[in-house]
Amino acid sequence: MFGLIPRVVWMKWFPGEGPDAIDAQNRMPLEQNSLLLEREGKLVVVEVGIGDKMSAKERGMYEQADGGIHAALGAIGCDARDVSAVVVTHLHFDHAGGLTRRGADGSAVLTFPNAEIITQRTEWEDALANKSTMHKTYLRDHLGPQVAERVRLVEGEAEVLPGIRVVPMAGHTWGQQGVVIQTGTGPVCFVPDVMPTKRHCRPTCNMSYDVEPYTSMLSREAMLSRAHAEGWTLVLDHEPGWPVFRVERDEERGGWGLVESDTAIKRK
Ligand SMILES: [Zn+2]
């Protein structure tokens, strides 16, 4: 998760014991955060997590705690069939696996049968071509023909739905995008794997499976500087604690700092 940064350094960012610490199998706490947006009766989901199709062995590797996006929506009384659009930042399994779920006969079925699925064209094409540094991350069971039928491909920055913009943030993948939502209390940006947790708010904090680490570093700087200039509230995709922050200049370190914020977001 921290690329070139030596373990002895990043271990200091996970002090002590408990849910915030590194476990005996060298695993760190991470979540797959999603946003549920509602405007004029329309529901939009940003990011859908791993889903529920992993084998027992894979679930053990990740120690996946919940039943995926479908169960999470159900738990708050939301029917996935009522969602009209899904925006995914990129198509790695831990972000887009939840586009499908395990159907009654065990095969993958659409989680959001009535939603269009919005992603960058580059990301879609790279996913189908399996252009990744990890062999098993663009999984066929969430990229099949039923998903292809519902995909809307976007090129570059664009307003994809009223008040919802996608902003390219390349580096982790070539086609990765952030999602910026206009709210009554200012813009909220769902941040993809350009800065997955608050501990990645450093120029060199790339991940070892970024396709272009240097590009990722530039994208992170551009995202943080735009967030500061335009007053974005950030929601981090893998932050295990409270994932909502605003950006401040860190004069001491000469970079950016994150300050927890409670603006606009409800945790469910
Ligand atoms: Zn990820």
Residues whose N, C-alpha, C, O or C-beta is under 5 A from the ligand:
A	BS01	ZN	D94 D193
